Amino acid sequence: MSGNVRRLLGFALAAVALFAVFMAYLNPHLVVDLAARVWACF
């Protein structure tokens, strides 16, 4: 039983992390800042 609970907790944690990243990309200032940082590498 603990294996199933651990797997479910892992999936829930991954879903929360993906949701947080998705919400961060909805912020236009973050996207522009990341694009500027990537462009500065070239």
Phi and psi restraints in degrees (value plus and minus 20) as a CYANA .aco file:
   2 SER   PHI     -88.2   -48.2
   2 SER   PSI     -46.7    -6.7
   3 GLY   PHI     -84.8   -44.8
   3 GLY   PSI     -61.1   -21.1
   4 ASN   PHI     -87.6   -47.6
   4 ASN   PSI     -59.4   -19.4
   5 VAL   PHI     -85.7   -45.7
   5 VAL   PSI     -62.0   -22.0
   6 ARG   PHI     -83.6   -43.6
   6 ARG   PSI     -61.0   -21.0
   7 ARG   PHI     -85.2   -45.2
   7 ARG   PSI     -63.5   -23.5
   8 LEU   PHI     -83.2   -43.2
   8 LEU   PSI     -61.2   -21.2
   9 LEU   PHI     -84.4   -44.4
   9 LEU   PSI     -59.0   -19.0
  10 GLY   PHI     -83.2   -43.2
  10 GLY   PSI     -63.8   -23.8
  11 PHE   PHI     -84.4   -44.4
  11 PHE   PSI     -60.2   -20.2
  12 ALA   PHI     -85.1   -45.1
  12 ALA   PSI     -61.8   -21.8
  13 LEU   PHI     -84.8   -44.8
  13 LEU   PSI     -61.1   -21.1
  14 ALA   PHI     -84.4   -44.4
  14 ALA   PSI     -60.6   -20.6
  15 ALA   PHI     -84.6   -44.6
  15 ALA   PSI     -60.8   -20.8
  16 VAL   PHI     -85.1   -45.1
  16 VAL   PSI     -61.7   -21.7
  17 ALA   PHI     -84.4   -44.4
  17 ALA   PSI     -63.6   -23.6
  18 LEU   PHI     -84.4   -44.4
  18 LEU   PSI     -58.8   -18.8
  19 PHE   PHI     -85.0   -45.0
  19 PHE   PSI     -60.3   -20.3
  20 ALA   PHI     -84.4   -44.4
  20 ALA   PSI     -60.3   -20.3
  21 VAL   PHI     -86.3   -46.3
  21 VAL   PSI     -62.0   -22.0
  22 PHE   PHI     -81.4   -41.4
  22 PHE   PSI     -63.6   -23.6
  23 MET   PHI     -86.5   -46.5
  23 MET   PSI     -54.5   -14.5
  24 ALA   PHI     -85.3   -45.3
  24 ALA   PSI     -56.8   -16.8
  25 TYR   PHI     -93.1   -53.1
  25 TYR   PSI     -33.2     6.8
  26 LEU   PHI     -96.4   -56.4
  26 LEU   PSI     -32.7     7.3
  27 ASN   PHI    -103.0   -63.0
  27 ASN   PSI      92.4   132.4
  28 PRO   PHI     -83.7   -43.7
  28 PRO   PSI     -50.1   -10.1
  29 HIS   PHI     -85.5   -45.5
  29 HIS   PSI     -58.1   -18.1
  30 LEU   PHI     -85.4   -45.4
  30 LEU   PSI     -62.9   -22.9
  31 VAL   PHI     -84.2   -44.2
  31 VAL   PSI     -63.2   -23.2
  32 VAL   PHI     -85.6   -45.6
  32 VAL   PSI     -61.0   -21.0
  33 ASP   PHI     -83.8   -43.8
  33 ASP   PSI     -64.4   -24.4
  34 LEU   PHI     -84.2   -44.2
  34 LEU   PSI     -60.9   -20.9
  35 ALA   PHI     -82.6   -42.6
  35 ALA   PSI     -60.6   -20.6
  36 ALA   PHI     -85.0   -45.0
  36 ALA   PSI     -59.1   -19.1
  37 ARG   PHI     -86.9   -46.9
  37 ARG   PSI     -60.7   -20.7
  38 VAL   PHI     -86.7   -46.7
  38 VAL   PSI     -61.8   -21.8
  39 TRP   PHI     -83.9   -43.9
  39 TRP   PSI     -52.5   -12.5
  40 ALA   PHI     -88.1   -48.1
  40 ALA   PSI     -38.5     1.5
  41 CYS   PHI     -93.1   -53.1
  41 CYS   PSI     -39.2     0.8
